[in-house]
Structure formats: structure tokens, C-alpha cells
Amino acid sequence: MSEAARYLRLNPRSVYLLAQRSAIPATRVTGKWLFPEHLLQEWLESSARGSPARAASAREPRGGGTLRIFLAGSDDPALDLLGEILAIQPGAPMLFAARVGSEAGLEAVAAGLADVASVHLVDGESGEYNGAALGPQLEARPSALVNLFHRDLGLVVPAGNPRGLSSVADLARAGIRFVNRQAGSGTRRFVDLALARAGVETARIPGYADAVSTHWAVALRVLRGEADAGVAARSVAQALGLGFVPLVTERFDMVIPKDTFFRPAAQAVVEAIRSAAFHEALARLGGYDARQSGRVLAEVS
């Protein structure tokens, strides 16, 4: 159960409920639930296929049933908190997340393969997050931009910062092993822009091509001594007792197409983002600011 929960980015209780309702591929053998990985992957892919109309029909069953909403885009540990809050609310949708990076999330929403996208894309000239550059990607699906939170992003380093790192420019120092994020992610874009501003060529950084897809994966590489630094959210550094060198406080938003925004599943997600329970959970996790959480910041088309 716990392995399936990690694979699906859900809490174990949500996986158990889905298995009981035959909503995901699962078999019970001698009292234990078994979840074939290849069938889970096929199920995730089939949940995201089809036109926006077919997808909405599949996720909001007529005549009752469990609502579902499929999120694709940037990774953040707080998305797990959001899923947990929704899971305990009667009638709220199950939230399924594909951590594929901001750019791929936008592509999935534009193509009708996802209901919503999580994004944090910084503009290299203005420093603005999730601004006008999103428009051309969403011409076919005008959307609302809803703030999830602001978060601290920085260098995750071993406890005590033994190498004395203070900026991305230090990543080019001899002997520093870096772990990067995947191409297309908002964090990768931030790293590339910061290195360019510092005049550091990526070829000078050992480990630049070594990329992982989540903040937890970055922090675990550092914790295991496999890397000296990586860029990730403050929350994962605090959770694992690692050091953290702040670089930026960035805005992390959710893109919700207008044809999805007023559906019950999407409205339940927005209300969960606005809830005191979510804000309190963010405060406990650390490194987040909920001052705009749930606010519609702009229309994107």
C-alpha cells in the first residue's frame, strides 16, 4: 500500500479507498492489496487521455461516485498536503498529480490531457513569475491563474553547510558535486537563469547533467552524501535536517482552464487551497507564505 501511495503521490488512505471502490487496478491476496506497477501507469495515462470534454466526463461521474481531478506540472511537497486535506472532506475530489515540470504541465493542460497545471516559471528579464509568457501556450484554453503559495527556494546542503556555499556561483568551485532538476521544470529554468547572470557556464559544474524530478530526490541525494548541493524548497531541507541557503522567494500558482474552473471538482480544490487547514499545514511544513493562497491573480489567454 505504501509503495503504491508513493508511486501515485497520494496518501495511503486515499489509495486504500480507491482500491476498495475498484477505482484503481488492485488485487487483494491473503488480506493484502497488490498494485501492479504497469497497470497503475496505464491507469494514470488513461485518466489523462482524451479531449477536455471526455476527460471532464470521466472525472465527474454522473449519478454520483467519486470526483477526481488530474494535476500535471511542477513538484512541491505541499501538494501532498493539499491531497490529504481533500481526502478527508466528504464529497471532495481525489487529487492525482503527475510531477512532470511546469512546462510539461502547461502542455498537458493546453492539450486537454490534464485538468489543472502547477507552475512556477520565472521571466529572465522582469523576474516576474507566471506572467505574460504563459499566454501563447494557453491560446486554445483560456485559463485562470490561482495562487497556491509563495515558497523559499535555495541551495540544499549538508547540515552546517561545510563547504560554505552562498550562491549558485559557488557551484563551479572545485570539488562541488551538484544535483540538478529535470529540463522543463521551473527550478531548472531558475538555475539556468541564475547561472547565466553569474557568468557561470553549465559545463563547469560537475553534476549539472545529473537530474532528478522532485525536491525530495534532490534533498535525499544531499543527505546520502551523493551530492554537495542542489536547488530545492526550504521545506525538504528542514524535514531532513539539512542546511539551506535561501536564493529566492517565488510564486507558485495553479493554472485552471475556464471550462474547468466552475466544475465542482475544481471549486473544491480552490476552496481547499483557501482553507485554514491548508494554511496551517503550510506553516508547519515551513518555508511557505499563504498570503495569496487561493486568490485568482489573473486571466491567461
N, C-alpha and C positions, 0 to 999 in steps of 0.2 A: 504493500500500500504506500509506504513512504517513498519508495523509488518511483512509482507511478506519479505520485504527487510532485516530486521534484521535476520529473520529465515534463509534466503538464503545466508546471508553475502554478499549482493550486495547493491549498492546504489539504491535509489528509481527510478531513471531514467532508470536504466538497467531493473528493474522489470517491469516498465511500457512498455518499448519497447518489452520485451519478451511476455508480456500479449497481446499487440497489434498484435504480429505476431503469436499468438496461440502457442508459444514455451513452455509455462508452463501452468499447469492447472489453469484456472481462468474463472470467470463468471462476466459479468457486469450487475448489477441490479440497476435500477433507477440512472444511471450515476456513480455508484461506482463499483470498482473492488473488487471482493471477491476471496480469495485464501484459499480453504480448506486445513488445515494443513496436514491431512493424505495423500491427493493427492500430495502435494508438496514433502512429504517424499518419496512416491513411485516414483515420477519423479526423485528425486535426486538419488535414488538407481538404477533405470533403466538406468540412464545416465552413471553409473559406471559399469554396468554389462557387461559380455561377454569377448571374447578374445581381445588382443590388436588390432588385425586387425578389428574386428567388432566395437570396441569402436572408432577407428580412423575413420572408415567409417561413423559412426553416428555423429561424432563431426565435420567432414569436408564434408558437403553435396556436392554431385556432382551437377553441373549445377547451382551453385550459392547458396545463402542462408547465414545464419549467422554462422560463425565458433564458436566453443565452445571448451573450454579446462577445464578439471576437475583436480583440485589440491587437494591432500589429505596430511595431515601432521600437522606440528606444527602451532600453532597460533601466530600471531603478528598483532598489529593494522595497520602496514604499508601495509599488504596485501590488505586492503580495498583501500588504496591509489592506489595501482597497478591496481586494478579492475576499479577504477574511471578513471584512465588515459587511459586504454584500451577502456572503454566505449565511450569515446568522439573521438576516432580515427576511421575514416571511414574504413570499411573493417576489423577492428581488431576483434579478438575473444572475446566472452563473457567468463569471468573467473568465474568459480564456485569453491568454496572452502569448503572442509569438515575439520573442525578443530578437528582432531582425535588424535593428538600427533605424534611425529616424528616416533616412531616405527611402529605404525599402518599405517602411510603414506607410509613407505618403503614397508610394507607387501602388501599394495594395489597396488603399482607400480609393485612389483615383480609378483603379480598375474594377472596383466593386468586389474585391476579394476580402475586405475587412470592413467592419462596421465603423471603427474609430482608429486613429493613429496617435501614438505618443511621440512627441518631437521636442528636440532642443537644438536647433540649428542656428548658429551664430553667423551674422554677416561680417565678412572680413573688413569692410570699410567702416561701417557705422557702429559695429559692436552690438547691434540690435539682435534679439533672439526672435525667431519665428516671425519674421517681418514680411515685407512685400515679395521676397523671393519665393514664398510658398504659392503665390497666386498662379503662376504659369503651370505649376504641377497639378492644380486643382480646378482647372478651367471646366472640366467635364462634370465636376461635383462640387459646386459651391458649398462652403463649409463655415461652421462657427469655430472660433479658437477659444477654448476654455482653459483657464489656468488650473494646473494640478497643484503646483507649489513652486517655490524658489528653493534651490539647494546649493550647498557648498561643494565645489569640485576642486580637487587638488591632487598633489602627489601623495600617494600612499607609500610609506617607507617603513622599515623595521622600527620597533619601539625605540625611542630615544634618538631617532634619526642619526645613526652612527656615521653616515657619510656626509652629514652636514649639507644636505641638498636644500636649496632655497628657491629655485626656479627651473623652468624647463631647459634653460641654457646649460644647467649643470648635468643634464643627461648625456652630454657629449664628453664629459670628463672620462679619463682613462679608468677602466675597471668597473664602470657603472653598467649594470645589466638592466635593461628596460623591458617591460611587457606592455604591449600596445593593445588598442581596441581595433575591432574589425573595420575595414573600409566601408564607408556609407553610414557609420554611426556618428551621432552628434559629437561624442567625445573625441573621436578620431579627427573630425574637422577642427575642433578646438585645438587639439595638439598640433596639427599641421600649421594652423594659422599662428599659434604661439611660437613655434619653432621658426617660422619664416620671419616673424617680427624680431626674433632674437638673432637672426642671421645664422642659424644653425642648419646645416644640411642634414637631411634624414639619414644619408649614407654614413654619417659619422656616429650614429647611435646604435651600439650593439643591442639587438633585440627589437629594433623598430619593426621588422617583418614578422615578429612573433606576436600574433594577435589572438585575443580571446573575445568572447561575445557578451560577457556580463561583468558588472562591478565586483561581484563576489569572486569570480575567477581571477581578476586582477589581484585582489587582496590575498587570495589563497596562494598565489604564486609568491608573493612577498613573504607571507607567513611561513611558507615551506623553505624559504631561502633560495628559491629558484630565480628570483629577480630582486634587484635593489630598489626598484621604484616602478610605479605605474600610475596612471591618472584614473581616479575613481571618486565616488561620492564619499564625503566625510563619514556617513553612517556605517559603511562597511569597515572602515578603519577603526572606528570606535567599538564596533561589535567584536572585533577580533583582537583588540588591544594593540593595534599598530599605531605608528606615528602618522601624522597628517600635516602637510604643508599646503595651506589654502592658496588657490590660484584665482578663483573667480566664484561669484555667486550668480548662478544662471537661472533663467526662467524655463520651466519645464511645463509644456502645455499638452492638451489633448485636442486633436482635430476631429470634429464631429460633422459629417455631411448634413446639410439642411434637411435632406429627405430622411434622415435617421434621427435628427435631434429631438423631435417631439414624440418619438415612439416610446412606449412605456419602459423598455429596457434601457434606452439611453438616458431618459429622465431619471431613472432610479440611480444610474451611475453618477450623474451630476449631483443629485441630492446627497449621495454618499460622500462625494468629494467635499461638499459644503458642511457636512455633519461635524458636530463637536467630537464624535468618536474618532473620526479620521484625523482631525487636527491634534487631538490629544495623543494619538498613536504616532504621528509625525514628531511631536515634541519628545516623546520617549525614545524614538529611534535616534534623534539628534542630527543636526546639520540641515534642518528644513525650516522654511518660513511659510506659514499658511495665510499670509495677509490677503492674498488674492485668490485663494483656492476656491474653485467653483464659479469664478466670475467669468462672464463672456467678455473677452477682451477685444475681439474684432471679428469681422466677417471676411472670409477669404474666398475670392473667386477670380 
